[in-house]
Amino acid sequence: MNHHFRRLVYGVSILCGALLGSQKSSAQEIKIFTTRDFDLLGKVKSCLVLTDYGKEEFEFNRDGLLTKSVTRYNDNDYSITYYKYRDGHMAERRDEVYRDGAFDANSSIAHFFNLDTVPGKRITEQIVTYNKEFLDRYEYYFDEDNKLVRILRSSNEGIDETRVDYSTHKGEFTTTYFLNEVLQKTVRESFIPAQGGGEKRILLTKEYINGVPDKALEQTFDAGGNLVTEQRFEYSQKEKSFVPVSRISYEYGDNQQLSNVSTTSNGQKRSKNYIFQYDPKGNWIKQIITPENAYTTRKIEYYLPDKVEDRGGE
Protein backbone atom coordinates (compact mmCIF):
# COMPACT_ATOMS: atom_id res chain seq x y z
CA MET A 1 0.00 0.00 0.00
CA ASN A 2 1.30 3.43 -0.91
CA HIS A 3 1.75 5.21 2.44
CA HIS A 4 0.53 8.52 0.97
CA PHE A 5 -2.94 6.97 0.80
CA ARG A 6 -3.30 6.97 4.59
CA ARG A 7 -4.42 10.60 4.32
CA LEU A 8 -7.49 9.37 2.47
CA VAL A 9 -7.97 6.35 4.74
CA TYR A 10 -8.55 8.68 7.66
CA GLY A 11 -10.85 10.93 5.69
CA VAL A 12 -8.50 13.89 5.84
CA SER A 13 -8.61 16.17 2.84
CA ILE A 14 -5.29 16.68 1.10
CA LEU A 15 -6.71 19.53 -0.92
CA CYS A 16 -5.54 22.23 1.45
CA GLY A 17 -2.92 24.82 0.58
CA ALA A 18 -0.15 22.53 1.78
CA LEU A 19 -0.44 20.43 -1.37
CA LEU A 20 2.27 22.47 -3.01
CA GLY A 21 3.63 23.96 0.17
CA SER A 22 3.01 27.63 -0.53
CA GLN A 23 2.12 28.35 3.07
CA LYS A 24 2.76 31.73 4.56
CA SER A 25 4.12 30.23 7.76
CA SER A 26 6.95 28.28 6.13
CA ALA A 27 8.25 27.44 2.68
CA GLN A 28 8.04 23.87 1.42
CA GLU A 29 9.16 22.00 -1.65
CA ILE A 30 6.84 21.98 -4.65
CA LYS A 31 5.03 18.65 -4.93
CA ILE A 32 3.40 17.21 -8.04
CA PHE A 33 0.80 14.53 -7.27
CA THR A 34 0.06 11.50 -9.45
CA THR A 35 -2.32 8.54 -9.32
CA ARG A 36 0.26 6.64 -7.24
CA ASP A 37 -0.15 9.14 -4.40
CA PHE A 38 -3.83 8.17 -4.23
CA ASP A 39 -3.22 4.41 -4.25
CA LEU A 40 -4.61 4.13 -7.77
CA LEU A 41 -3.50 1.60 -10.39
CA GLY A 42 -3.71 1.83 -14.15
CA LYS A 43 -4.87 4.63 -16.46
CA VAL A 44 -7.27 6.35 -14.06
CA LYS A 45 -9.20 9.29 -15.46
CA SER A 46 -11.08 10.28 -12.31
CA CYS A 47 -11.76 9.11 -8.77
CA LEU A 48 -14.72 10.14 -6.61
CA VAL A 49 -14.25 9.49 -2.89
CA LEU A 50 -17.35 9.51 -0.69
CA THR A 51 -16.60 10.20 2.98
CA ASP A 52 -18.52 11.09 6.11
CA TYR A 53 -17.55 14.79 5.77
CA GLY A 54 -18.34 15.16 2.10
CA LYS A 55 -16.94 14.24 -1.29
CA GLU A 56 -13.44 14.35 -2.76
CA GLU A 57 -13.11 14.38 -6.54
CA PHE A 58 -9.83 13.88 -8.39
CA GLU A 59 -9.12 14.06 -12.11
CA PHE A 60 -5.91 12.96 -13.87
CA ASN A 61 -4.43 13.29 -17.34
CA ARG A 62 -3.21 10.31 -19.37
CA ASP A 63 0.25 10.63 -17.80
CA GLY A 64 -1.28 10.15 -14.36
CA LEU A 65 -0.79 13.76 -13.21
CA LEU A 66 -3.45 15.35 -11.01
CA THR A 67 -5.24 18.05 -13.02
CA LYS A 68 -8.27 18.87 -10.87
CA SER A 69 -9.41 18.24 -7.31
CA VAL A 70 -12.68 19.15 -5.64
CA THR A 71 -13.66 19.07 -1.97
CA ARG A 72 -17.43 19.25 -1.48
CA TYR A 73 -18.69 19.83 2.05
CA ASN A 74 -22.25 20.23 0.79
CA ASP A 75 -24.01 21.37 -2.39
CA ASN A 76 -23.25 25.04 -1.73
CA ASP A 77 -19.83 24.95 -0.07
CA TYR A 78 -16.90 23.51 -2.00
CA SER A 79 -13.39 24.23 -3.24
CA ILE A 80 -11.87 23.45 -6.65
CA THR A 81 -8.17 23.31 -7.48
CA TYR A 82 -6.87 23.20 -11.06
CA TYR A 83 -3.35 22.14 -12.01
CA LYS A 84 -1.54 22.87 -15.28
CA TYR A 85 1.85 21.52 -16.34
CA ARG A 86 4.56 22.44 -18.83
CA ASP A 87 7.28 19.95 -19.83
CA GLY A 88 6.67 17.87 -16.72
CA HIS A 89 6.82 20.85 -14.35
CA MET A 90 4.05 22.66 -12.50
CA ALA A 91 3.06 25.74 -14.50
CA GLU A 92 -0.11 26.94 -12.80
CA ARG A 93 -2.36 26.13 -9.88
CA ARG A 94 -5.69 27.82 -9.17
CA ASP A 95 -7.60 27.45 -5.89
CA GLU A 96 -11.23 28.51 -6.29
CA VAL A 97 -13.53 28.78 -3.26
CA TYR A 98 -17.34 28.67 -3.39
CA ARG A 99 -19.46 29.58 -0.38
CA ASP A 100 -23.26 29.54 -0.26
CA GLY A 101 -23.19 28.63 -3.93
CA ALA A 102 -21.28 31.76 -4.95
CA PHE A 103 -17.69 32.19 -6.09
CA ASP A 104 -15.53 33.91 -3.44
CA ALA A 105 -12.90 35.95 -5.28
CA ASN A 106 -11.33 37.23 -2.06
CA SER A 107 -10.50 33.71 -0.86
CA SER A 108 -9.56 32.30 -4.28
CA ILE A 109 -5.87 32.23 -5.13
CA ALA A 110 -3.76 31.66 -8.25
CA HIS A 111 -0.19 30.30 -8.29
CA PHE A 112 1.98 30.87 -11.37
CA PHE A 113 5.27 28.98 -11.79
CA ASN A 114 8.21 29.79 -14.04
CA LEU A 115 11.23 27.52 -14.58
CA ASP A 116 14.65 29.04 -15.30
CA THR A 117 17.60 26.70 -15.92
CA VAL A 118 20.31 29.31 -16.66
CA PRO A 119 22.78 29.41 -14.97
CA GLY A 120 21.23 26.97 -12.46
CA LYS A 121 17.76 25.60 -11.91
CA ARG A 122 15.36 28.05 -10.29
CA ILE A 123 11.57 27.94 -10.00
CA THR A 124 9.69 31.17 -9.33
CA GLU A 125 6.17 31.07 -7.87
CA GLN A 126 3.89 34.11 -7.90
CA ILE A 127 0.79 33.99 -5.67
CA VAL A 128 -2.08 36.44 -6.22
CA THR A 129 -5.76 36.56 -5.35
CA TYR A 130 -8.45 36.50 -8.02
CA ASN A 131 -8.85 40.20 -7.21
CA LYS A 132 -5.24 40.60 -8.44
CA GLU A 133 -3.91 41.33 -4.99
CA PHE A 134 -0.27 40.24 -4.59
CA LEU A 135 0.33 37.84 -1.70
CA ASP A 136 3.70 36.12 -2.03
CA ARG A 137 6.59 35.39 -4.36
CA TYR A 138 8.72 32.29 -3.83
CA GLU A 139 12.03 31.52 -5.50
CA TYR A 140 13.22 27.90 -5.25
CA TYR A 141 16.93 27.29 -5.98
CA PHE A 142 18.42 23.88 -6.75
CA ASP A 143 22.00 22.59 -6.88
CA GLU A 144 23.64 20.60 -9.69
CA ASP A 145 22.19 17.39 -8.21
CA ASN A 146 18.66 18.89 -8.43
CA LYS A 147 18.42 19.17 -4.65
CA LEU A 148 16.53 22.12 -3.19
CA VAL A 149 19.06 24.34 -1.39
CA ARG A 150 17.36 27.70 -0.91
CA ILE A 151 13.91 29.29 -0.85
CA LEU A 152 13.31 33.04 -0.88
CA ARG A 153 9.86 34.29 0.08
CA SER A 154 8.98 37.91 -0.68
CA SER A 155 5.79 39.55 0.56
CA ASN A 156 4.51 42.87 1.77
CA GLU A 157 5.98 41.92 5.16
CA GLY A 158 9.52 41.60 3.82
CA ILE A 159 11.83 38.77 2.72
CA ASP A 160 12.31 35.39 4.39
CA GLU A 161 15.01 32.92 3.43
CA THR A 162 14.96 29.17 3.96
CA ARG A 163 18.33 27.46 3.61
CA VAL A 164 18.54 23.71 3.14
CA ASP A 165 21.74 21.82 4.04
CA TYR A 166 22.59 18.17 3.38
CA SER A 167 25.07 16.00 5.27
CA THR A 168 26.09 12.35 5.58
CA HIS A 169 27.52 10.67 8.67
CA LYS A 170 28.07 6.93 9.24
CA GLY A 171 25.50 5.97 6.64
CA GLU A 172 22.87 8.44 7.87
CA PHE A 173 21.60 11.22 5.63
CA THR A 174 20.43 14.46 7.25
CA THR A 175 18.56 17.38 5.69
CA THR A 176 18.51 20.56 7.78
CA TYR A 177 16.23 23.55 7.24
CA PHE A 178 17.03 27.06 8.51
CA LEU A 179 14.52 29.91 8.34
CA ASN A 180 16.39 33.23 8.35
CA GLU A 181 19.38 31.28 9.73
CA VAL A 182 17.33 29.93 12.66
CA LEU A 183 17.03 26.14 12.88
CA GLN A 184 13.55 25.05 11.77
CA LYS A 185 13.63 21.33 11.02
CA THR A 186 15.93 18.34 10.57
CA VAL A 187 15.13 15.13 8.68
CA ARG A 188 17.48 12.17 9.27
CA GLU A 189 17.28 9.09 7.04
CA SER A 190 18.95 5.81 7.98
CA PHE A 191 18.74 2.14 7.01
CA ILE A 192 18.97 -1.11 8.97
CA PRO A 193 18.79 -4.74 7.79
CA ALA A 194 15.26 -6.13 7.57
CA GLN A 195 14.25 -9.61 8.60
CA GLY A 196 13.98 -11.75 5.50
CA GLY A 197 16.26 -9.52 3.44
CA GLY A 198 16.38 -5.97 2.24
CA GLU A 199 16.53 -2.89 4.44
CA LYS A 200 14.21 -0.98 6.73
CA ARG A 201 14.13 2.78 6.22
CA ILE A 202 13.93 5.02 9.28
CA LEU A 203 12.97 8.67 8.94
CA LEU A 204 13.36 10.93 11.99
CA THR A 205 11.94 14.45 11.67
CA LYS A 206 12.56 17.02 14.41
CA GLU A 207 10.80 20.37 14.39
CA TYR A 208 11.89 23.55 16.14
CA ILE A 209 10.23 26.85 17.05
CA ASN A 210 12.64 29.78 16.93
CA GLY A 211 15.47 27.26 17.17
CA VAL A 212 14.01 25.58 20.28
CA PRO A 213 13.10 21.85 20.04
CA ASP A 214 9.33 21.31 19.85
CA LYS A 215 8.28 17.88 18.52
CA ALA A 216 9.55 14.91 16.57
CA LEU A 217 8.27 12.03 14.48
CA GLU A 218 10.07 8.75 13.79
CA GLN A 219 8.72 6.66 10.90
CA THR A 220 9.84 3.15 10.00
CA PHE A 221 9.25 1.64 6.55
CA ASP A 222 9.66 -2.03 5.67
CA ALA A 223 11.70 -3.37 2.75
CA GLY A 224 8.67 -2.97 0.48
CA GLY A 225 8.24 0.72 1.32
CA ASN A 226 5.19 0.29 3.59
CA LEU A 227 4.97 2.49 6.67
CA VAL A 228 4.97 0.10 9.67
CA THR A 229 5.44 2.36 12.74
CA GLU A 230 5.11 6.01 13.70
CA GLN A 231 6.48 7.22 17.02
CA ARG A 232 5.59 10.77 18.06
CA PHE A 233 7.62 12.78 20.55
CA GLU A 234 7.32 16.09 22.36
CA TYR A 235 10.26 17.99 23.79
CA SER A 236 10.41 18.03 27.59
CA GLN A 237 12.09 21.04 29.13
CA LYS A 238 12.37 19.07 32.36
CA GLU A 239 14.07 16.07 30.74
CA LYS A 240 15.91 18.23 28.21
CA SER A 241 15.08 15.65 25.55
CA PHE A 242 12.31 14.36 23.29
CA VAL A 243 9.92 12.03 25.13
CA PRO A 244 7.48 9.63 23.40
CA VAL A 245 3.78 10.53 23.53
CA SER A 246 2.17 8.08 21.11
CA ARG A 247 2.96 5.15 18.83
CA ILE A 248 1.07 3.89 15.77
CA SER A 249 1.63 0.46 14.21
CA TYR A 250 0.44 -0.50 10.73
CA GLU A 251 -0.15 -4.04 9.49
CA TYR A 252 -0.72 -5.19 5.92
CA GLY A 253 -2.40 -8.16 4.29
CA ASP A 254 -1.07 -10.51 1.64
CA ASN A 255 -1.87 -7.96 -1.08
CA GLN A 256 0.11 -5.26 0.79
CA GLN A 257 -3.10 -3.41 1.56
CA LEU A 258 -3.58 -1.91 5.02
CA SER A 259 -5.31 -4.34 7.39
CA ASN A 260 -4.84 -2.99 10.93
CA VAL A 261 -3.84 0.23 12.69
CA SER A 262 -3.01 0.17 16.41
CA THR A 263 -2.50 3.39 18.36
CA THR A 264 -0.99 3.55 21.84
CA SER A 265 -1.29 6.84 23.73
CA ASN A 266 -1.51 7.75 27.44
CA GLY A 267 -1.26 4.07 28.33
CA GLN A 268 -4.29 3.15 26.23
CA LYS A 269 -4.34 1.10 23.06
CA ARG A 270 -6.90 1.40 20.27
CA SER A 271 -7.10 -0.83 17.25
CA LYS A 272 -8.88 -0.50 13.91
CA ASN A 273 -9.26 -3.13 11.21
CA TYR A 274 -9.55 -2.28 7.51
CA ILE A 275 -11.47 -4.34 4.97
CA PHE A 276 -11.40 -3.56 1.25
CA GLN A 277 -13.45 -4.49 -1.79
CA TYR A 278 -11.83 -4.22 -5.24
CA ASP A 279 -12.84 -3.58 -8.83
CA PRO A 280 -11.64 -5.81 -11.73
CA LYS A 281 -8.60 -3.57 -12.29
CA GLY A 282 -7.28 -4.07 -8.76
CA ASN A 283 -8.28 -0.72 -7.26
CA TRP A 284 -10.24 -0.70 -4.03
CA ILE A 285 -13.76 0.72 -4.29
CA LYS A 286 -14.98 0.24 -0.73
CA GLN A 287 -13.14 0.49 2.58
CA ILE A 288 -14.74 -0.60 5.85
CA ILE A 289 -13.26 0.25 9.25
CA THR A 290 -14.19 -1.87 12.26
CA PRO A 291 -15.26 -1.88 15.03
CA GLU A 292 -17.13 1.38 14.29
CA ASN A 293 -18.22 0.12 10.85
CA ALA A 294 -17.34 3.39 9.15
CA TYR A 295 -16.88 3.13 5.41
CA THR A 296 -15.52 5.04 2.41
CA THR A 297 -16.37 4.28 -1.20
CA ARG A 298 -14.62 5.21 -4.43
CA LYS A 299 -16.04 5.46 -7.95
CA ILE A 300 -13.26 5.18 -10.51
CA GLU A 301 -13.30 6.04 -14.20
CA TYR A 302 -10.53 4.78 -16.51
CA TYR A 303 -8.93 5.88 -19.76
CA LEU A 304 -9.06 3.38 -22.60
CA PRO A 305 -6.88 3.40 -25.75
CA ASP A 306 -9.95 4.08 -27.89
CA LYS A 307 -11.00 6.82 -25.42
CA VAL A 308 -14.27 5.05 -24.70
CA GLU A 309 -15.11 5.59 -21.05
CA ASP A 310 -14.96 2.55 -18.79
CA ARG A 311 -16.41 2.89 -15.32
CA GLY A 312 -15.36 0.84 -12.34
CA GLY A 313 -16.66 0.76 -8.79
CA GLU A 314 -20.26 1.47 -9.58
N, C-alpha and C positions, 0 to 999 in steps of 0.2 A: 504493500500500500504506500502510495506517495504521501510522505508526512505532511506536505502542504495541505492535503485534504482535510486534516483534522479541524481546520477552521470552519469548514462546512459541516463536519460531523456535529460540532457543538452548536450549530445554528448561529454562528457569529458572522456577520456580514464582513466581507473583505473589500467592500466597495467604498470604504472611507478614503479620506485624502492620503492615508499612508500607503496606498497602493504604489505610488511612484515616489513616495518619500518627500514630497515638497511641503513639509510641515514648517510652520513658522518657528516652532520651538527648537528644532534641530534638523540639520541637513542629513539626508540619507542618499544611498545609491539609487539610481534609476533602475526600476525593475520592469521587465517586459514579461507578461504572463501568457502562458500557452495552455493547451488542453491538458498537458501533463500536470500542471499545478492544480487542476480540478479533478484529478483522478479519472480522467476520461481517456478511453482508448479509441483508436481509429480516426477516420475523417469526420469528426463531429462538427456539425453546422451550428447547432444551438443546444442549450441545456436549460431547462426550466426546473428550478428547485423550489418545492413547496415546503415551507417550514411553519412553525407555530407563530412566528412573528410577522409573517408575510411571504412574499415571493422574491426569489432571486432569478434573474434571467441573464444568460450569458450567450453571446454570439461570437463565432470564430470564423476566420477566413480559411481558405483551403490549405494554407501553410500551418494552421493550428494556432495562429496568433489571436488573442482576444481583441475584438473590434468594438464590442458594445456590451455594457452591463447595466442592469436595471435592478434597483431595490424598491419593491412596492410594499409600503406599510398598510395601505388601503387604496381604494379606488382614486382618492383625491390627493394623497400624499405619496410622492415617490421621487426618486433621483435617477438620472440617466447619465452614464459616462460613455463618451465616444473616444476611440483610439484610432489614430492614423499613423502609418509607418512609411519610411522612405529608406530603401536599400537595407532593410533589416533593422533599422534604428527607429526609435520613437520620434515622430515628427510633430504630433499634436495630440492633445488630450483636452476634452471639454467635459466639465462637470455641470450638468443642468439640474436645477432643483425646482420641483413643483409642489406647491402647498395650496390646499383647498381647491385643487384643480387648476390653479393658475401658475404660470411660469414666474419664478422669482429671480429677476435679473440681478438683484443686489447680492444674492447668495450664490449665484452661478459664476463659475470661474473657468477661464481658458488658459491652458499651458501650451506654449509654443517652444519647440526644441530646434536647435541648429547645431549641426556637427561641423567642426573645423579640424582638419588633420594636419595643418601646416602652421608651425613647425612640428608640433606634437598634437596628440588628440585632445580636443576640448569640446565639451557639450555645453551650450548655453540654453538656459530655460527662462523664458519670460512668463510671468503669471499676472494676468489682468482679470478684472471682473467683466461681466457682459455689459456693464455700463462704462467700460473702457477706463476704469480706475486702476492705476498701477499698484500692484501689491508687492511683488518680489522679483528679483532676478538672481538666478543661480548660475554659477560657472563651475563645471566639473572638469578637473584636470586629471589626465592619466599618464602613467610612465610608459616606457618603451615595451613593458610586458603587459600593457593594457590594464594595469592595476590603478584603481582610484587613489590619488595621493593628496588631492586638495579640493576643497569646495569653498567658493566665495559666495556669500549671500548679501545682496544689496537691497535695501528697502528705505523707506522714508525715515526709519529709525537709525540708519547707519549701515556699516559693513561688518559682517561676521565672517570669520575664517575657520573652517574645519580642516585640520591637518591629519593625514592618515599615514602612520608609520607601520612598517612590516619588519619582523625580526624572526630569527630561527635559533633555537637553543636546545640541544640534546634531543633532536627529533620533534620538538614542539614548535608550532607556528603561531605567532602572536600578531594580531592586528590591533593597533592602538589609535584611538581617536582623541584629538585635542580640539576643543572649541575655544578660539581666541587664546591658544596656548595653555588652556586649563584642561586637565585630564577629564574626559567625558565617559569613555568606555574602552574596555579591552576585550578582545575575543581570542581565546587560546584554543588551538586545535591540536589534538594529539591522537595517537593510535596505539592500540594494544592488541596482542593476538586474541583471536576469537576461538571459542571451543568449536571444533569441527573444521577449522581452517579459516583463512581470511583474517581480516582485522576489524576490530571495533573502533568506531570513531567517537571521540569525546570532545565536545564543544563546551567550553566554559566562558560565559559572558558575564563580566562585572560592569556595573553601571555606577557612575559617580555624579554627585551634585556639587558643583563648584569645587571639584577636585576631591571631595570627601566621599568615601565609600558609602553606597546606599543599599544596593541589592545585587544578587547574582543568580544565575541560572546555569546548571550543568545538565547537558543533554548527552545521552549515549545512544549511538546508532549501531545496529548489528551489521554483519558483513554484507547483508543485502540492501543496506541503506534505510531500513525501517527504524523509526524512533522507538526505543524500548524503555527508557527511563528519563524522567525530568525531575531534578532536585532543585528546589527553590531555597534561596538563602536571603536573610536580611542582616545588615551589618549591626553588630552590637557594640555600642560605645563602652559598655561595661567590660565585655570580653575582649574588645579591641580586635575583633575578627568577625567573619561571616558565620552565622549560625543557621542550621537548617530549619525551615518552617513547614515545608510540605514536600511530599514525594509522589510522583505519578508513574505508574508502571503500565506499559502497553503490551498486549499479547495479540498474536496474529494466528489465523488459521492456515490450513494447508495451501490455500490460494493466496497467501500473503495479505489477506484482507483483515482489517482490525476486528478482533473478536471480544476483547475485554480491556477495560480501563479501570485500574484500582488507584484510588487516591488516599493517601495517609496524611492527616493534618490534625494537630492538637490532640494526638493520641487516638484519634478515631479513623477508622478505615471504611471507605465507601467503594462499592464495586458496581460497574455497569457492564452489561453484556450487549454485544452488537450482532444483529442478524441481518443478512443482506439477501435480496432477491435480484436476479440478473436478467438482462435482455440477451437475445441470441448473439450479440457482438461482444459480450463479456463485460459490459458496463453495468454497474448496479443501478437499479431503478426504484428500489425501496429499502430503507434502512429502519430497523426497529431496535429501540433501546429498552432493555429490561433492567430492573423490575418495574419501572414506571410506565412501560408500554408506549413511550413516545415514538413517533415515527416521522421520517422525512421521505418524500418521493421525488423522483426526477423523471422528466419527460425529455427524451433525447432525440434530436433530429440529425440525420447523417447526410453528408455529401455522397453522391454516386458519380462514377465517371461520365454517365450520360446526363448528369444534372437533374435526374428525376428524384424528387424527394422521397426519402425512406424514413419512416417514423418508427422509433423504438420506445418502449416503456409506456405505451398507452394501452 
